[in-house]
Amino acid sequence: MKKREPTAFEQYKSALLEAQEKMISDFFTKVGEHNALRSKRERRRICADFENALLYYSSAGVNIEDAVKRLAPENLGGFYARPPAAWYALDDAAKVYPLSMKHGTMAVFRLSVHLKKKVIPELLQMALTFTIKRFPSFATALKKGVFWHYLDASKRRYAVEEERDVPCRPLKISRSGSPSFRVLYYENRISVEYFHVLTDGAGGTVFLKTLVAEYLRLLGEGEFKGDGILDINEAPRISETSNDFSMADKTKNTSGFIDRPSLQLGGRLSDIKPCRILHFKMDAKRLVMVAREKNTTVTGYILALMFVAGKFATDEMKGNMNIQVPVNMRKEYPSDTLRNFSMYCGIKLDLEDIADADSIVGEISRQLSEKTSRQNMSEMMNGAKKLVASVRYVPLFIKAPVARIIYGFLGDKVFGNTLSNLGVVEFPEGLSKHIDSMDFVLATALTHRASCAMVTFGDTATLSISKMTADPSFEEKLFELLYNDGLAPDVEGSELYGY
């Protein structure tokens, strides 16, 4: 019988001094005390993750004492030692998202950080293993109840993946215990993709920032706190998993979700969703200055350009164009929930009124101010609560097709495009020096040819466009308009997928 070759970690251990070997043995005894997952396979994989991290540290010249300290098993807490017990009802905004999945789409978004050095997957894996316990509502699997979907606690090894596929592809949540998020790495980029049932852009940013901070700690770059970074060894607060739509002001009126269909951009729809991702990187200070010169906000300015570019990218001669704008309700209500706490408004213009950006920016600013007011957003939140309550006791198999009609396929026909602006994301100074840039990407809907998302980090504002057609008219016109206003964006992005 052929003798088994020793593993890389066994060879590593055999070369240690006696005291060091005892230190490693004691270390893994401690790991075992914190690692009591029901699945032996999962337990072995977590142990292998620790082994791989120790091997990386050895190859990088980190002494064994420091390596063991960074990887202290206490960072596992009791997460992997206790059976799952909690479950979470979906928040009012999330209840509709699972109902659209049979139509070949999934409300997924991505947040990415581009580091100045190549990602070390062994340490990113450990960062996720240590971080996930701080986000109990993320450590879940989506399940079907009698009346609604819900999130069920799932104690397992959450794995990072090397990115090899199309961004924002649907997650395979039908698999038993499968998570509703994924952590990806590619060269110097760390990305997290979320199914919207878990969180919104604000909550997703907190998770990504905390994960990156823990990754850099494991690299030996120091410990970072503040600016939305959570202490991974602090007990989660109940307010972080609350459904805060109950905070809405009481209003006499409620806003519905049904509207007339919007004009859609032209171009043949791709089978691959999305078929291309483009990033327009601009000088953030210059962008703010241009917006102020036009007496509007950055969001108002970009919307004006999107309307003009949208008109250029359609053969329609009349009708309404309606762009969806998500609104973070944390700006109006004190909340630290990591669940969804966003609503949206629609900015609508008649196609015949769209001439150039300067002629429409005033009307766009007026609509933004009016429609994102606390009064209007409260009416919409109350409308969402009323709608949810009206079908509360309708069985899920009946509710699903009805809800899809009421919500208008998540606004797929009501809107022709989306602009989600996360605003400025800040990191502690010691951490931000390790980051080059950020980007924010939305999955495409069923019929939208483009969806836009924006985030600003440091001196760079990045506008990302998710495409569902090879027709380049929209982005080419958008680039021209930005260039003419002195912004001259650097354009990065993918090749066409599936063409």
C-alpha positions as CSV (number, residue, x, y, z in Angstrom):
1,M,0.0,0.0,0.0
2,K,1.4,3.4,-1.0
3,K,2.4,5.5,1.9
4,R,0.5,8.7,2.3
5,E,2.5,11.9,1.7
6,P,2.4,14.3,4.6
7,T,0.3,17.4,4.1
8,A,1.9,20.9,3.9
9,F,0.7,21.6,7.4
10,E,2.1,18.3,8.8
11,Q,5.5,19.2,7.2
12,Y,5.2,22.6,8.8
13,K,4.5,21.2,12.3
14,S,7.3,18.6,12.0
15,A,9.8,21.4,11.5
16,L,8.8,23.3,14.7
17,L,10.6,23.3,17.9
18,E,9.1,21.3,20.7
19,A,7.7,24.4,22.5
20,Q,6.3,25.7,19.3
21,E,4.7,22.4,18.4
22,K,3.0,22.4,21.8
23,M,1.8,26.0,21.2
24,I,0.2,24.8,18.0
25,S,-1.4,21.8,19.6
26,D,-2.8,23.9,22.4
27,F,-4.0,26.4,19.8
28,F,-6.0,23.8,17.9
29,T,-7.4,22.3,21.1
30,K,-8.8,25.8,21.7
31,V,-10.1,26.0,18.1
32,G,-11.9,22.7,18.7
33,E,-13.6,24.0,21.9
34,H,-15.1,26.9,19.8
35,N,-15.9,24.7,16.7
36,A,-18.8,22.4,17.5
37,L,-20.7,22.5,14.2
38,R,-22.9,19.5,13.6
39,S,-21.3,18.7,10.3
40,K,-17.8,17.0,10.7
41,R,-17.0,18.2,7.2
42,E,-17.7,21.8,8.1
43,R,-15.6,21.5,11.3
44,R,-12.7,20.0,9.3
45,R,-12.9,22.9,6.8
46,I,-12.7,25.5,9.5
47,C,-9.7,23.8,11.0
48,A,-8.1,23.7,7.5
49,D,-8.7,27.4,7.2
50,F,-6.7,28.0,10.4
51,E,-4.0,25.7,9.0
52,N,-3.8,27.6,5.7
53,A,-3.6,30.9,7.5
54,L,-0.8,29.7,9.7
55,L,1.0,28.4,6.6
56,Y,0.6,31.8,4.9
57,Y,2.0,33.6,8.0
58,S,5.0,31.2,8.0
59,S,5.7,31.9,4.3
60,A,5.4,35.7,5.0
61,G,7.9,35.6,7.8
62,V,5.4,36.3,10.6
63,N,6.7,34.6,13.8
64,I,4.5,31.9,15.3
65,E,3.7,33.8,18.5
66,D,2.3,36.7,16.5
67,A,0.4,34.4,14.1
68,V,-1.3,32.6,16.9
69,K,-2.2,35.9,18.5
70,R,-3.8,37.3,15.4
71,L,-5.8,34.1,14.8
72,A,-6.8,33.7,18.5
73,P,-9.7,31.2,18.6
74,E,-11.5,33.5,21.0
75,N,-12.4,35.5,17.9
76,L,-14.8,32.6,17.0
77,G,-16.8,33.4,20.1
78,G,-19.7,31.0,20.7
79,F,-21.1,31.2,17.2
80,Y,-19.7,27.9,16.0
81,A,-20.1,26.2,19.4
82,R,-23.9,26.7,19.8
83,P,-26.7,25.3,17.7
84,P,-28.8,27.8,15.7
85,A,-31.8,29.1,17.5
86,A,-32.9,32.5,16.1
87,W,-35.1,33.3,13.1
88,Y,-36.0,36.7,11.6
89,A,-39.2,37.9,10.0
90,L,-38.4,39.8,6.8
91,D,-38.7,43.6,7.1
92,D,-41.5,45.4,5.2
93,A,-39.3,46.2,2.3
94,A,-37.8,42.7,2.0
95,K,-41.0,40.8,1.9
96,V,-41.5,41.2,-1.8
97,Y,-38.0,40.4,-3.0
98,P,-38.3,36.6,-2.8
99,L,-41.6,36.7,-4.8
100,S,-39.8,37.9,-8.0
101,M,-37.3,35.0,-8.2
102,K,-39.3,32.8,-10.5
103,H,-39.2,35.5,-13.1
104,G,-35.5,34.9,-13.6
105,T,-34.3,37.9,-11.7
106,M,-33.1,38.5,-8.2
107,A,-32.6,41.9,-6.4
108,V,-28.8,41.6,-5.8
109,F,-26.3,44.4,-5.3
110,R,-22.6,44.5,-4.9
111,L,-20.2,46.6,-2.8
112,S,-16.5,46.5,-3.5
113,V,-13.3,47.8,-2.0
114,H,-10.1,47.9,-4.2
115,L,-7.1,47.6,-1.9
116,K,-3.6,48.8,-2.8
117,K,-2.2,45.2,-2.5
118,K,-3.3,41.9,-3.8
119,V,-5.8,40.0,-1.6
120,I,-4.6,37.1,0.5
121,P,-7.4,34.6,0.3
122,E,-6.3,32.6,3.4
123,L,-6.6,35.7,5.6
124,L,-9.8,37.0,3.9
125,Q,-11.4,33.6,4.7
126,M,-10.4,34.0,8.4
127,A,-11.7,37.5,8.4
128,L,-15.1,36.3,7.2
129,T,-15.1,33.4,9.7
130,F,-14.5,35.9,12.6
131,T,-16.8,38.6,11.2
132,I,-20.0,36.8,10.5
133,K,-20.9,36.1,14.1
134,R,-21.3,39.9,14.6
135,F,-24.0,39.9,11.9
136,P,-26.6,37.3,13.0
137,S,-29.2,38.3,10.5
138,F,-26.7,37.7,7.7
139,A,-25.8,34.2,9.1
140,T,-29.1,32.9,7.8
141,A,-30.9,31.0,5.1
142,L,-34.0,32.1,3.4
143,K,-36.9,29.7,4.1
144,K,-40.6,29.5,3.0
145,G,-43.2,29.9,5.7
146,V,-47.0,29.4,5.4
147,F,-47.6,33.1,4.9
148,W,-44.2,34.7,4.3
149,H,-40.6,33.9,3.6
150,Y,-38.3,34.3,6.6
151,L,-34.6,34.1,7.6
152,D,-33.6,31.1,9.6
153,A,-30.3,31.1,11.5
154,S,-27.7,28.9,9.8
155,K,-24.5,27.9,11.7
156,R,-22.0,26.9,9.0
157,R,-18.7,27.7,7.5
158,Y,-19.2,30.8,5.3
159,A,-16.7,30.6,2.5
160,V,-15.0,33.2,0.4
161,E,-14.8,32.6,-3.4
162,E,-12.4,33.6,-6.1
163,E,-14.4,35.6,-8.6
164,R,-14.9,33.7,-11.9
165,D,-18.4,34.6,-13.0
166,V,-20.7,37.5,-14.0
167,P,-21.1,40.1,-11.2
168,C,-24.5,40.2,-9.4
169,R,-25.6,36.8,-10.6
170,P,-28.5,35.3,-8.7
171,L,-27.6,33.4,-5.5
172,K,-28.4,29.8,-5.2
173,I,-30.5,30.2,-2.1
174,S,-32.7,27.1,-2.9
175,R,-29.9,24.9,-1.6
176,S,-30.5,23.9,2.0
177,G,-28.7,26.4,4.4
178,S,-27.3,28.5,1.5
179,P,-26.5,32.1,2.5
180,S,-28.1,35.2,0.9
181,F,-24.8,36.9,0.3
182,R,-21.4,35.9,-1.1
183,V,-17.9,37.3,-0.5
184,L,-15.6,37.4,-3.6
185,Y,-12.0,38.4,-4.2
186,Y,-10.2,39.1,-7.4
187,E,-6.6,40.4,-7.5
188,N,-6.8,43.5,-5.1
189,R,-10.6,43.6,-5.0
190,I,-12.9,42.4,-2.1
191,S,-16.6,42.3,-3.1
192,V,-19.7,41.4,-1.2
193,E,-22.9,40.6,-3.1
194,Y,-26.2,40.7,-1.2
195,F,-29.7,39.5,-1.9
196,H,-31.8,42.5,-0.9
197,V,-33.8,40.4,1.7
198,L,-30.8,40.7,4.0
199,T,-30.0,44.4,3.9
200,D,-29.8,47.6,1.9
201,G,-26.8,49.7,0.8
202,A,-26.2,51.2,4.2
203,G,-26.3,47.9,6.1
204,G,-24.2,46.3,3.4
205,T,-21.6,49.0,3.7
206,V,-21.3,48.3,7.5
207,F,-20.7,44.6,6.8
208,L,-18.1,45.3,4.1
209,K,-16.2,47.9,6.2
210,T,-16.1,45.6,9.2
211,L,-14.9,42.7,7.0
212,V,-12.1,44.8,5.5
213,A,-11.1,46.1,8.9
214,E,-10.8,42.6,10.2
215,Y,-8.8,41.4,7.1
216,L,-6.3,44.3,7.6
217,R,-6.0,43.4,11.3
218,L,-5.1,39.9,10.3
219,L,-2.5,41.3,7.9
220,G,-0.9,43.1,10.9
221,E,-2.0,46.6,9.8
222,G,-3.5,47.5,13.2
223,E,-7.0,47.5,14.7
224,F,-9.6,49.9,13.3
225,K,-12.8,51.2,14.9
226,G,-15.4,53.9,14.2
227,D,-16.8,55.2,10.9
228,G,-19.3,52.4,10.8
229,I,-16.9,49.6,11.6
230,L,-18.3,47.2,14.2
231,D,-16.3,45.5,16.9
232,I,-16.5,41.8,15.8
233,N,-16.2,40.6,19.4
234,E,-19.0,42.9,20.7
235,A,-22.4,41.3,21.3
236,P,-24.9,42.2,18.5
237,R,-27.5,44.8,19.5
238,I,-31.2,44.0,19.0
239,S,-31.6,47.4,17.3
240,E,-29.3,46.2,14.5
241,T,-31.8,43.5,13.4
242,S,-35.0,45.5,14.0
243,N,-37.7,46.2,11.4
244,D,-37.7,50.0,11.6
245,F,-40.5,50.7,9.2
246,S,-42.6,50.9,12.3
247,M,-40.9,54.3,13.0
248,A,-42.8,56.0,10.2
249,D,-44.8,59.1,11.2
250,K,-48.5,58.5,11.3
251,T,-50.1,60.0,8.2
252,K,-53.7,60.3,6.9
253,N,-52.6,59.3,3.4
254,T,-50.6,56.4,2.2
255,S,-48.7,56.1,-1.1
256,G,-49.1,53.1,-3.4
257,F,-46.6,51.4,-5.6
258,I,-48.6,51.3,-8.9
259,D,-47.9,53.8,-11.6
260,R,-48.0,54.0,-15.4
261,P,-45.3,52.1,-17.3
262,S,-42.2,54.1,-18.1
263,L,-40.4,54.3,-21.4
264,Q,-37.5,51.8,-21.6
265,L,-34.2,52.4,-23.3
266,G,-33.7,50.7,-26.6
267,G,-31.5,47.8,-27.5
268,R,-31.9,44.0,-27.7
269,L,-32.1,42.4,-24.3
270,S,-29.2,40.1,-23.5
271,D,-29.6,36.6,-22.1
272,I,-26.8,37.3,-19.7
273,K,-27.8,39.5,-16.8
274,P,-25.9,41.9,-16.6
275,C,-24.0,41.6,-19.9
276,R,-21.5,44.4,-19.0
277,I,-20.4,46.5,-16.1
278,L,-18.9,50.0,-16.6
279,H,-17.4,52.3,-14.0
280,F,-17.1,56.0,-14.6
281,K,-14.5,57.4,-12.2
282,M,-14.6,61.2,-11.6
283,D,-13.0,63.8,-9.4
284,A,-15.3,64.1,-6.5
285,K,-14.6,67.7,-5.7
286,R,-15.1,68.7,-9.3
287,L,-18.4,66.8,-9.5
288,V,-19.7,68.6,-6.4
289,M,-18.7,71.9,-7.9
290,V,-20.4,71.3,-11.2
291,A,-23.6,70.3,-9.4
292,R,-23.5,73.4,-7.3
293,E,-23.0,75.6,-10.4
294,K,-26.3,74.1,-11.6
295,N,-28.0,74.7,-8.2
296,T,-28.6,71.1,-7.5
297,T,-27.1,68.1,-5.7
298,V,-24.9,65.5,-7.2
299,T,-27.9,63.1,-7.4
300,G,-29.9,65.8,-9.2
301,Y,-27.1,66.5,-11.6
302,I,-26.5,62.9,-12.5
303,L,-30.2,62.3,-12.9
304,A,-30.4,65.2,-15.4
305,L,-27.6,63.6,-17.5
306,M,-29.3,60.2,-17.3
307,F,-32.6,61.6,-18.7
308,V,-30.8,63.2,-21.6
309,A,-28.7,60.1,-22.3
310,G,-31.9,58.0,-21.9
311,K,-33.7,60.1,-24.5
312,F,-30.7,59.6,-26.8
313,A,-30.9,55.8,-26.3
314,T,-34.5,55.2,-27.3
315,D,-36.4,55.5,-30.6
316,E,-39.6,56.5,-28.8
317,M,-40.9,60.0,-29.6
318,K,-43.3,60.5,-26.7
319,G,-44.2,59.2,-23.3
320,N,-42.8,59.5,-19.8
321,M,-39.4,58.5,-18.5
322,N,-39.3,57.5,-14.9
323,I,-36.1,56.9,-12.9
324,Q,-36.2,55.1,-9.6
325,V,-34.2,56.8,-6.7
326,P,-33.7,54.8,-3.5
327,V,-33.9,56.9,-0.3
328,N,-32.1,55.9,2.9
329,M,-34.6,56.5,5.7
330,R,-31.9,56.6,8.3
331,K,-31.4,60.2,7.3
332,E,-34.9,61.0,8.7
333,Y,-35.2,58.5,11.5
334,P,-32.6,57.6,14.1
335,S,-31.8,54.0,13.3
336,D,-28.8,51.6,13.4
337,T,-30.6,48.7,11.9
338,L,-28.6,46.6,9.5
339,R,-31.8,45.4,7.8
340,N,-33.5,47.2,4.9
341,F,-34.6,50.7,5.9
342,S,-34.9,52.4,2.5
343,M,-37.8,53.4,0.3
344,Y,-37.7,55.0,-3.1
345,C,-39.2,57.7,-5.2
346,G,-39.7,58.1,-8.9
347,I,-38.4,61.1,-10.8
348,K,-40.6,61.5,-13.9
349,L,-40.3,63.7,-17.0
350,D,-42.1,63.8,-20.3
351,L,-39.9,62.8,-23.1
352,E,-40.8,65.9,-25.1
353,D,-39.6,68.2,-22.2
354,I,-36.1,66.7,-22.2
355,A,-33.8,68.9,-24.2
356,D,-30.6,69.3,-22.3
357,A,-29.5,68.9,-18.7
358,D,-29.7,72.7,-17.9
359,S,-33.3,72.9,-19.0
360,I,-34.5,70.0,-16.8
361,V,-32.3,70.1,-13.7
362,G,-34.6,72.6,-11.9
363,E,-37.6,70.3,-12.3
364,I,-35.6,67.3,-11.2
365,S,-34.4,69.2,-8.1
366,R,-38.0,70.2,-7.3
367,Q,-39.2,66.6,-7.6
368,L,-36.3,65.3,-5.5
369,S,-37.0,67.8,-2.7
370,E,-40.8,67.1,-2.7
371,K,-40.8,63.3,-3.2
372,T,-37.9,62.5,-0.7
373,S,-39.5,64.7,2.0
374,R,-40.2,63.0,5.4
375,Q,-43.9,63.4,4.8
376,N,-43.9,61.7,1.4
377,M,-41.5,58.9,2.6
378,S,-43.7,58.4,5.7
379,E,-46.7,58.0,3.4
380,M,-44.9,55.4,1.3
381,M,-43.7,53.5,4.4
382,N,-47.2,53.5,5.7
383,G,-48.4,52.3,2.3
384,A,-45.9,49.4,2.4
385,K,-47.1,48.4,5.9
386,K,-50.7,48.6,4.9
387,L,-50.1,46.4,1.8
388,V,-48.2,43.9,3.9
389,A,-50.9,43.8,6.5
390,S,-53.7,43.4,3.8
391,V,-52.2,40.1,2.6
392,R,-50.8,39.0,6.0
393,Y,-52.9,35.8,6.3
394,V,-53.0,34.9,2.6
395,P,-51.0,31.7,2.1
396,L,-47.7,32.2,0.3
397,F,-48.6,30.1,-2.8
398,I,-51.6,32.4,-3.4
399,K,-49.9,35.6,-2.3
400,A,-46.8,35.3,-4.6
401,P,-48.6,36.0,-7.9
402,V,-50.9,38.6,-6.4
403,A,-47.9,40.5,-4.8
404,R,-46.0,40.5,-8.1
405,I,-49.0,42.2,-9.8
406,I,-49.4,44.8,-6.9
407,Y,-45.8,45.7,-6.8
408,G,-45.5,45.8,-10.6
409,F,-42.6,43.3,-10.7
410,L,-40.6,45.4,-8.3
411,G,-41.0,48.5,-10.4
412,D,-39.6,46.8,-13.4
413,K,-42.2,48.3,-15.8
414,V,-42.9,51.4,-13.7
415,F,-39.3,52.6,-14.0
416,G,-36.9,52.7,-16.9
417,N,-33.7,53.1,-15.0
418,T,-32.4,53.5,-11.4
419,L,-29.9,55.8,-9.7
420,S,-28.8,54.6,-6.3
421,N,-26.3,57.0,-4.7
422,L,-24.7,55.8,-1.5
423,G,-23.0,59.1,-1.0
424,V,-19.6,59.5,0.7
425,V,-18.2,56.4,2.4
426,E,-15.5,57.1,5.0
427,F,-13.0,54.8,6.7
428,P,-10.7,55.6,9.6
429,E,-7.6,57.4,8.4
430,G,-5.2,54.5,9.2
431,L,-7.4,52.1,7.2
432,S,-8.3,54.3,4.2
433,K,-4.6,54.6,3.2
434,H,-4.8,50.9,2.2
435,I,-7.7,51.5,-0.1
436,D,-7.6,52.8,-3.7
437,S,-11.3,53.0,-4.5
438,M,-14.8,51.7,-4.0
439,D,-17.6,50.8,-6.4
440,F,-21.3,49.9,-6.0
441,V,-23.1,47.8,-8.6
442,L,-26.8,46.9,-9.0
443,A,-28.1,43.8,-10.7
444,T,-30.3,44.5,-13.7
445,A,-34.1,44.1,-13.7
446,L,-36.1,42.2,-16.3
447,T,-36.6,44.9,-18.9
448,H,-34.2,47.7,-17.8
449,R,-31.4,48.1,-20.3
450,A,-29.3,49.9,-17.6
451,S,-29.2,50.4,-13.9
452,C,-26.9,53.0,-12.2
453,A,-25.3,53.1,-8.8
454,M,-22.8,55.6,-7.3
455,V,-20.5,55.8,-4.4
456,T,-17.8,58.3,-3.4
457,F,-14.6,57.4,-1.5
458,G,-11.7,59.8,-1.0
459,D,-11.2,62.0,-4.1
460,T,-13.1,59.7,-6.4
461,A,-16.8,59.4,-7.2
462,T,-17.6,56.2,-9.1
463,L,-20.7,55.9,-11.2
464,S,-21.3,52.2,-12.2
465,I,-23.6,51.2,-15.0
466,S,-25.0,47.6,-15.2
467,K,-26.0,46.9,-18.8
468,M,-28.5,44.4,-20.2
469,T,-28.0,45.3,-23.8
470,A,-24.9,45.6,-26.1
471,D,-26.3,48.9,-27.4
472,P,-23.7,51.5,-26.1
473,S,-25.9,54.6,-26.8
474,F,-26.7,55.4,-23.2
475,E,-23.2,55.2,-21.7
476,E,-21.6,56.9,-24.7
477,K,-24.0,59.9,-24.4
478,L,-23.5,60.0,-20.6
479,F,-19.7,60.1,-21.1
480,E,-20.0,62.9,-23.6
481,L,-22.2,65.0,-21.3
482,L,-19.8,64.5,-18.3
483,Y,-16.8,65.3,-20.5
484,N,-18.4,68.5,-21.8
485,D,-18.9,69.6,-18.2
486,G,-15.2,69.2,-17.5
487,L,-15.4,65.9,-15.6
488,A,-13.7,63.6,-18.2
489,P,-14.3,60.3,-16.4
490,D,-11.9,57.5,-16.5
491,V,-13.9,54.5,-17.8
492,E,-13.2,51.0,-16.6
493,G,-15.3,47.9,-17.0
494,S,-15.8,44.4,-18.4
495,E,-16.0,43.0,-21.8
496,L,-19.5,42.0,-23.0
497,Y,-20.6,38.7,-21.4
498,G,-22.2,36.2,-23.7
499,Y,-21.7,38.1,-27.0
